[in-house]
Amino acid sequence: MKTTITTLAVLLSSIAIHAAEYHVSVTGLDTNQGSRAMPFKTVSAAAKVARPGDVITVHAGTYRERINPPRGGTSDDRRIVYQAAQGEAVTIKGSEVIKGWKKQSDGTWLAILPNEFFGDYNPYKDLIAGDWFMRNGRDHHTGEIYLNGKALFEEVSLEKLKARAMSWFATVDGKQTRIWANFGASDPRSALVEANARAAVFYPDQPGRNYITVRGFVMRHAASQWAAPTSEQTALIGTHWSKGWIIENNVISDSKCVGVTLGKHGDEFDNTSANSAVGYVKTIERGLARGWSKDKIGSHIVRGNTISHCGAAGICGSLGGAFSRITGNHIFNINYEKPFAGHEQAGIKFHAPIDMLIANNRIHQTSRGIWLDWMTQGTRVTRNLLYDNGREDLFTEVNHGPSMVDNNICLTKNSLKDHSQGGAFVHNLFAGAIKHTGKSPRKTPYHKPHSTEIAGLSNISGGDNRFYNNILTGGGLDVYNESKFPVLVGGNVYLNGSNSHEAEKSALVAAGFNPNISVVEDGAAVYLELTLPERIESQSSQLVTTKLLGKARVPDLPYLNPDGSPINVDTDYFGKKRDRQNPTAGPFENPGKGKVRLKVW
């Protein structure tokens, strides 16, 4: 036995010793060895030689390439790490610099490029398309033009371009790509003009590249395609049907459609579901046949990233994001300046976020904040800051639960659109309207506990929700009075005209009290200012636990944390301990009296 242990220790020591660190520098050569003294020139060259346990350290500079990792790691302890060198600014772009602009007589500019410039993928020929995409009566290409880092608007004709400053238009024939741009008063010959040239910045061309870490980079400019939940989901950076990635502390921006995907594999049925629920059920069945399980897919970590200026979603995923952790990200300017639309647009948008944690994210200036669509089971959404979003902060669509939404700050004019059942909403601040859309004939799956295995299909009948200890100032819970299934309520505070649920007999209702909620952005910090009535301290409430919440009706399952442990909402938005006998309603435990100013980011 002693000999066996000694042999194992020597083997593990040998593995650790042979883990390598490869270096990349803009002054290097791809024919080098990749050492600190003789670095590679491209990240892709380092990726070709890296093996499980190895680290690729990239030094300061701008790299224009698509990184297609040929392999991943073998476990959480034997991953392949891609990292920016500590303290160094490293930018990776999916664009190329465009020069040779010629001024036209109408004041616009023209650049003519041979099609070979783009290799085997030309974004100015590729149209955005896919299930649930809305073209709004015009074409949209995956290409984009940037002037000094700012994206221009894609116009549909040369005539319209002439009338709109900061726009572009392109045509592609058999040999050349012509790009016209209206740069306004700017001269492109003395500016930085870039054009999307690659579909992704960091994305494996095959599934199953597991246990990869990507950290510390600035990644910009991807000609990404629409990431329909029925198709392979590409993005500026994506995991492509794999397990165990960590994407952390990056700046991710200017993807034509999506910033980050934790998404689906591709198959021959892509984009043929006729935009139907039945078609997506078939997609799920094919996903199960392709290994969709906790052992093989998901369990990713996306944390500490800044994600902005993406046309469709900041982070999205169909099936492939199950069991993941989405924490501490700042997501903004998503689908705010694009002329297309569709049903996959949000700061965070997931199909099947089974046992997923979405926590401590700041999401604003998006079309929707968080959109949980189908199979939201075992999911916890906690301590997120959402404001200034277009449609609503949170949309739950055709889910059966159990799911937990607690300690969130939701300040958009529509805080919650609930088209599901089996949700628990606890200690939130809902400053906007609550919308409940009731029944849906669509039959959607629910699962065995902590599993992707389907336990059954059911339609949405409405109700079966829990609302405890929330503050509502823009809309009440009376929208659930006619729900088919009972709604459990208690400890809620209704202000500024919000109406209580008919079953909540001892609610604190102060219809004429306006808390005057405002958000103040001060540099990187965000402050919440509001006034609460003194009576809130005497409002009767109880600590919310798994036992109190009971079981979601359709799956017949209790409310648990994503890791399977019991829920006990005994801390607030800041992590402060709650009064176990009479916790304060809303996200903050004893925030103070009168007008308060709280740093919430």
N, C-alpha and C positions, 0 to 999 in steps of 0.2 A: 504493500500500500504506500509506504514511504517513497519507494522508487517511482511509483506512478505519479505521485504528487510532485516530486522533484522534476520529472520529465515534463509534466504539464507546465510547471513554472518556467522552465528553460524555453519551452516552445512559445509561451506567451511573451516572454522577454525578447525572443528572437523576432516575433511579429512586430513588437513595438519598435525595435531597433531598425527594422527594415522599412518602416513607414518613412516616406520621403516628403520633402518640401520642395516644390518647384517654384521658380520665380519667373515673372513676366515683366518686361519693361519695353517702353516705346523705343528704346535705344538698342534692344536686343536683336537676336537673329533666331529664326525658327530652326536653323541648323545647329544651334547651340545645345548644351546639355541641360539647360534649365536651372543651373545653379545661381546663387546670388551674384557670383562674379561673371557668369556666362548665361544670362537669362534668355528665355524665349521672347519673341517679338509679339506673338499673339496668344490670347488665352486659349484659342482652339488648339494650338500646338501643344500646350501643356495638358489639355484635356485628353489628347490622344495617348499620352504616356501614363497618366495618373491611374493608380490602382486603389482599391479599398484601403482606407487608413491614411491616404496621402492628402497633402494640403497644397493648394495652388495659391500663391500670394502674388497679387498684381500690384505693380507700383504706379506712381502718379502718371497721369496722362489721359488722352482720349484714344479709345480703341473702337474701330468701326468694323464690327463683325457680328455674325450670328454664332453663338456658342451652342453646339449640338453635342452634349456630353455622350460619348460612345458607351459609357458604362457608369454604374453607380456603385455605392457601397454595399456591404453585405449585412450590416446591422447598425444599430444606433451608435455603437462603439467603434465601428469600422466603416465610417462614412467617407465620402470624398468631399473635401471642403474647398470652396472657391471664396476667397476673401480679398478685400482691398487691404493693402499694407496699412498698418496702424498709423493714423495721422496724415495719410496721403490721400489726395483727391483723385479718384479713379472714375472715369466716365466711359461707359460702353454704349454705343449708339448703333441703331439699325438704319441709319441714314448715311448719305454721302454728300460731300460738298459739291454744289453745282456752280460752275463758272462759265464764262463765255456768253454772258447775257448780252443781247443786242436790243437797243432801244427801238421801238416801233414808232411809226409816225403818229399813232394815236396816243402816245404817252405810256403805253404798256411795254413790257419787255418779253423777249423770247429767247429760250434756250433749246437747242436741238441736240439730242443725244442719240447715239446709235443704240439699238435695242440690246446689243451685247453688253452695254454698260450695266444692265440689270441682271445679267446671267439668265438662269432658267425661270426667273419669277419677275414679272413686270407689274408693279402695283398700280400703274397708270392704265393698265388694260384689265386688271382684275376688279370685278364689281363686287361690292358687299351684297351678300345674299344668304338666305337660310331660313329655317323655320322660325315663325313668329317675328320676322323682320318686316318693318314697314318702310318702304322706300319713299313714301309721301309724294308719289307722282314724278320722281326724277331718279337719275342714276347717281350712285355714290361709289367712288373707288377707294381702295385701301391705301392708296398713295396720299401723301401730304407734303406740303411745302412750308418751310419755316424760315422766317426772316429774323436774324439775331435771336433765335430761340423761341419765337412766338409763331404758332401755327396760323397760316392763312386760311381763308374760307374757300372751299371748293365750289366754283360756279359751274353752270351747266352749258354755257356757251361763251364764245368770245365777246359777243355783244354785251352780255350781262357783266362779264368781267370788266369791261371798259367803264362801266358805271359804278363799280364797287371797288373802292380801295381795299388793299390787303386781301386780295383774292387770287385764285389761280384756276387754270383750266388746261386740260391736256388732251392730246390725240395721239394714237399709236397706229402706225401702218406696218407693213411688212419689214421695214428696215429701220425706221426712226421713231423716236418719242419726242414730240414737240410739247414743251411746257410754256404756256404764257402766264405771266404774273403781273398784277397791278400792285406795285409796291408803294403806291401813294407818292409821298415826297422823297422816299428813300432811293438811293442809287445802289443797286445790287452789286456793282463792281467794287464798292468800298464797304460792303457789309458781308456778314456770314449768311449765306443762303444754303440750306440743306434740304434734301429730298428723301422721303422714305424709300429704302431700297431693299429691305428684308422684312419678311413676315413676322419675325420675332428677334429678340435679342438673346434670350437664353431659353431654349426649348429643345428637348430631345425628340428626334424624329421617330423613335420607337417607344412603346410603353415598357414598363418594367425597369426603368433606370431609377433604382431606389436609393434612399439614404444619401441624398446630396444636400449640402449646405451652401447657400449663396448669401454672403453678408458684406455690407459696407459699401456697396457700389451706388453710383448714379447711373441709371439705365433709362435711356430715352429713345423715342422715335421708332415705332414698329408699325408696319403695314399689316396689322392684324385683321383677321376675318371675323365676321359675326360668330359668336360662340353660342350657337343654339344648343339646348340641352340634349338634343337628339344626335348631335354630330361630334366629331373630334373637336375639342375646345382649345384652340390656340390663343396665344396672348403674347404680350411683350415678354413675360416670363411665365412658364407653365410647367406643370409636373407630368402631364401626359400619362395618366392611368398608371400610377406608381404608388409607392409607399415611403413615408418617413422623411420627406423633405423638410428642411428648415430654411425659410426665406426671411431674413431679419436685417433690420437697420439699413435698408436701402432707400434711395429716392427713385421712384418709378413714375414716369410721366410720358405723356404724348404718345399714347397708343391709339391707333385709329378706332379700335373697338374696346379691348379689355386690357387692363394692366396686369392682373395676376389670375391665372386659372388653375384650379385644382380639379381638373376635369376628366372627361370621358375619353374612352378610346374611340377610334374611327371604325366604321363598318360599312358594308355595302348598302345599308339601308339609310345612311345619313341623308337628312333633309328630304325624306319622302313620307313623313308621317301625316301629311296634310294638316299640320298644325292641330292635331287632335289629341285628346286625353288617351284614347284607345291606342293611338300610335306611340305615345310616350310609355304606356305600360309595356308595349312590345320592346321598346328600347331598354327598359329596366330588365326585362327577361333576358335580353341579349347580354346585358351587363353582367347578370348573374352567371350566365354561361361562360363569360370571359373572366371569371375569377373574382367578381365583386364580393369581397369579404374582408373582415377586419384583419385577417392574416396577411392579405396580399395588397390591399388598396387603402389609401387614405392615411390617417394619423399624421398629417402634416402640421407644421407650426409656421404661422405667418405672423410676425410680431415686430413692432417698432419701426414699421416702414411708413414713409410719406408717399401717398399715391394720389396723383392728380392728373387733370387734363386728359381724360380718356373718354372716348365717344360713347361707350355703352355701359361698362361696369368697372369699378375699381378692383374688386375681387369677385370671382364667380366660380361655380363648379356644378356639374351635374354628376351625381353618384360618387365621383372621385374625391370629394372633400369630407366624406364621412369620418367621424372620430378625430377631427382636426381641432386645432386651437388657433383662433383668430384674435389676437390681443394687441392692444397698445398701438394701433395704426391710426394715422391721420389721413383721412380720405376726403378729398374735396374736388370741386369743379369736374363733375362726372356727368356727361351728356348735357351740359349746359349750353354749349355753343355749336352743336351739330344739327344739321337739318334732317336727320333721319330719326326714327323711333323704333320701338318694338317692345316685346315683353321680356326682355332680359337686361333691363337697364336699372341699375341701382348702385349705391356705394358698395354694398355687399349683397350678392344675389346667389342663393344656393337652392338647388334641388337635392333633397335627401341629406340634410345636415344632421344625420343620425349621431347622437352622442357628441355633438359639437359644442364647444365653448366659444362664444363671441363676447369678449369682455374688454372694457377700458378703451374702446375706440372712440375717436372724435370724427364725426361724419357731418359734413355740411356742404351746401351748394351742390347737391346731387338731385337727380330726377326723383329718386326715392332713396331713403336712408338705408334701411335693411329690408330685404325682401326674402322671406322664407317660403318656398314654393314646393309643395309636396313633401311628405315623409319627414316632417319636422318632429322627431321623436327622440326623447332623451336630450334635447337641445336646451342649453341655458344661455340666455342673452342678459348680461348683467353689467352694470356700471358703465354704460355707454352714454356719450354726450352727442345728441342729435339736434340740429337746428338749421334753419334757413334752407330746408329742402323743398323741392318743387311740389310734390304731390302729398307725401306723408313721410313720417319718420320710420314707421314700421308697418309692413304689410305681411300678413300671414295668410297664405292661400292654400285651401283644400288639404289641411293637415288634420290629423286625428289626435295628436298629442301622445303621451304627455310632454309638454314643453313648459319651460320656466322663463319668465321675463321679469326681472327684478332690479330695483335700484337704478333705473335708467332716467335720464333727463331728456324729455322729448318736447321740443319747443316750437316745432313747425305748426302752421295753421291746422293741419290734420296730423294728430299724433299717432293714431292707430287706425288702420283699416283691417278688420278682422273678417276673413272669409274662411274661417276654420272652426274647429272645436277642440276641446281638450287642453286649452292653454291656461296657464296660471300667471296672473299679472299682479305683482306684489311690490309695494313700496316704490312705485314710480311717480314721477311728476309728469302728468299729461297736461300740457298747457294748450293743446289744440283739441280739435274735435275727435270723437270716437265714432267710427263707422262700423256697423255690423251688417253684412250683406246676406246673412241667413243661409238659405238652402242652396245646394248645388247638386245637379244630377250626376256630375262626374264621379266615377268610382275610382278612388285612389288607394294606394296600399298603406297598410300598417304592418309592423314587423314584430318578430319575436324579440324579447328584451336584449338590448345591446348587440344587435345582430342585423345584418342586411337581409336575412331570410324573411320572405314575405309570409305573414300569418293570415292575411286576408285582404279583401278589397271592400270599401264601403263608400257611400256617398256622404255628403255633408248635410246634416239636418238642422244644425244651428244650436248654439248654447253649449252646455257642459263645460263652461269656463269658470275660473275662480278670479275674483278681484278682491284683494285684501290690502288695506293700509296704503292706498294710493291717494295722491292729491290731484284733483281734476279741476281745471280752471277754464277750459274752453269747450267742453262737451261732456255730457254725463253718461251714466250707465243705463238710463231709461231705454236706450236703443235695444237692450236685451230683454225688455219686459215681455215681449211676445215670442221669445225663443222657444223652440220645441222642447229642449231639455233644460233642466234647471241650471241657474247660474248661482254659484256660491259667493256671497259678498259679506264684507265686514270691515270696520275700521277705516272706511274711506272718508275723505274730506272733499266736499263739493263747494267750489267758490265761483263767484263771477257769473252766476246764472246757470251753472251746471246742475243737472237734475240727477237725483239719486235713483238707484234701482228700487223697484217696488218692494223687494224682499228685505231691503236694508232699513230696518225700523229705527235704529238708533244712530243713523249717520249724522255727521256734523255738516249741516247745510248753511252756508252763509252766502245767499244768492247775490246780495248787494256788495260783497267785499271783493274789490279788485286788487290782486296782489302786485300789479304793475311789474310784471316780469320783464327783464331785459338782459341781453347778452352784451358784454363789453370785451372786445378783443384788444389786448394790450401786448403788442409784439407776439411772442410765442405763447403767451398766457391767455387764458379765457376766464372771465369772471361772470358769475351769475348774480344778478341783483333782484331781490324780491322782498315783499312784505307778507308776513303770515299773520293770521288772526291769533290773538293770545289764547283763544279757546282751544287751539289745536293741542295744547299741552294736556288738556283734560279729556280729550277724545279717547273713548274706550277702544282698545285694540288688543290683539294677542299676537304672540310670537308665531310666525309662520313656519311650519315644519311639514315633513312628509306625511306625518299622521293627520294633520289638519287638512291637507289638500286632498286626501283620499286617492281614488283611482280615476284615470281617464276612462270614459265609458266604453268607447269602441275597442281599443286594444286591451282593456281591463288590466292596466298597468299602473303602478304607483309613480309619483313624482320623485325622481332621484337626480342626483348630479350625473354629469356625463360619465364619471368613473364608477357609477353604481352606488355610491355612498348616499346616505339619507340627506335630504335638504334641511337646512336649519338656517333661516335668514336672520342671523344674530349679529350681523355687521352691516354698516351703511355704505353709501357710495365711496366714502373715504377709507373704509375699513375699520371705522370706529365701532366699538361694541354697542349693541342696542340694549335698552332696558328690556329684560326678559319678561317682565310683568305687564308693561304697557308701552311698547315701542312707539316712537313718534311716526306718524304717517308721513309718507314721502321718502325721498332718497336719503335725507339727512337726519341723523339722530340729534335732537336738541340743538338746532342750528342757531338759536338765539331769538331774541324778541324784537318786534318791530321790523324795520328795514335792515336786511342783512346783505352782505357782499361776500360771496364765497368763491375762492379760486377753484374752478372745476376742471382745469387742464393746464 
